[in-house]
Amino acid sequence: MPTIMLSHALYDDGMQILREHADVIVADTSDFWKVLTDLQKCDGLIIRVGKIDRELMERCPKLRVISRPGVGVDNVDMKAATELGIPVVIAPGTNARSVAEHAIALTYTITKNVVESCAQTAKGNFGIRNQYRAIELEHHKVGVIGFGNIGRITAGLFSRNDMEVHVFDPYINQETVEKCGYVYHGQLEECLSACSVVSLHMPSTPETRGMFGKKQFDAMQDGCFFVNCARGDIVNENALYEALNNGKVAGAAVDVLESEPMDPASKLFTSRNFIATPHMAALTRESSARTSSLTAQGTLAVLRGEKWDKVANPEVYHHTRWK
Ligand SMILES: NC(=O)c1ccc[n+]([C@@H]2O[C@H](COP(=O)([O-])OP(=O)(O)OC[C@H]3O[C@@H](n4cnc5c(N)ncnc54)[C@H](O)[C@@H]3O)[C@@H](O)[C@H]2O)c1
């Protein structure tokens, strides 16, 4: 039986599949250096939280598969994995609906000022209602930045809620966007300035890291709303803090921050118009069941020697290890 380490336990459905076919070690840490001796005995590693770089991979020569229960692989050194012949299993499409619903939930929560109103009501401040901070979203223009699996479902939900969808995604052509009935923008700043709500749905890559800074916030409409269910490092948090406090952004709602677990001491939390959830957009029961099962199946398939196709580095199968 192979041995598989998990940074943290998967949802029950996936754990059950793994336990039937492998010895399982739940490390309960995101720092794999702390569990190096155990990891060196493992054939597979499933990372919910934590990073693996080349040095760690090279110190674990038994490792034949790395898996991510999701689609983001920014925490895996992909070049090193591919060069070492290690497939990086992902679970595409399993969490898109849940993340899209979360983006909508955050959009309504922040534009209706739900969190502050709830906290104030609990303190006896019934008068918070007279601040008139909530807005109605019908006919508002929403910018969907990144038009992949999640962006498309989110756009559909916004559209069915009577919002006008605008799209920026440099890798998607105009025709695809317009066929859906949405407005296409070839320039990010043009899209930002057209919209009163902006929702991010692109991956964290060397190109997108830090791509939301002062220039992009300045391009947005005064009093706009900003939602990020993609990755924290896409956004410059100092620029976001500035924008929240100079009136440019009326409210921001995020599921992700650069440093996770989120630091309660982050200055963003001092802004009354900022709310955050703990990177939980994908963690509905339905999505977790789908994602954990597919991740477990892919991990075991690779360990049986199958060229599983749901990997982030399909070119890995040209490696001599796979010949
Ligand atoms: N909050 C969560 O729990 C959670 C869960 C799942 C995924 N995510 C994040 O959402 C991201 C998107 O997921 P997906 O399944 O839709 O991925 P996807 O690969 O289907 O779509 C990503 C889209 O982003 C586009 N893109 C790339 N660079 C861009 C840029 N510079 N500007 C605008 N668009 C750009 C791509 O062309 C693609 O269409 C993931 O990479 C992950 O980081 C977050």
The ligand as an ORCA input file, in Angstrom:
! r2SCAN-3c Opt
* xyz 0 1
  N     -11.497     31.342     -2.905
  C     -11.417     30.053     -3.171
  O     -11.706     29.209     -2.339
  C     -11.013     29.611     -4.539
  C     -11.388     28.329     -4.969
  C     -11.058     27.943     -6.259
  C     -10.311     28.773     -7.072
  N      -9.931     29.992     -6.613
  C      -9.133     30.880     -7.463
  O      -9.878     31.200     -8.627
  C      -8.999     31.141     -9.739
  C      -9.801     30.906    -11.000
  O     -10.345     29.603    -10.970
  P     -11.009     28.965    -12.293
  O     -11.428     27.588    -11.937
  O     -12.009     29.894    -12.868
  O      -9.737     28.911    -13.228
  P      -9.700     28.919    -14.822
  O      -8.331     28.496    -15.190
  O     -10.871     28.166    -15.378
  O      -9.911     30.462    -15.204
  C      -8.995     31.465    -14.946
  C      -9.194     32.549    -15.983
  O      -8.358     33.660    -15.631
  C      -7.871     34.196    -16.853
  N      -6.705     35.029    -16.659
  C      -5.392     34.671    -16.640
  N      -4.621     35.771    -16.502
  C      -5.450     36.829    -16.433
  C      -5.260     38.227    -16.289
  N      -4.033     38.758    -16.227
  N      -6.326     39.033    -16.247
  C      -7.583     38.519    -16.332
  N      -7.830     37.202    -16.488
  C      -6.782     36.368    -16.532
  C      -7.601     32.972    -17.718
  O      -7.537     33.329    -19.086
  C      -8.804     32.115    -17.395
  O      -9.856     32.348    -18.301
  C      -8.028     30.001     -9.374
  O      -6.823     30.080    -10.083
  C      -7.838     30.176     -7.899
  O      -6.736     31.023     -7.661
  C     -10.256     30.416     -5.378
*
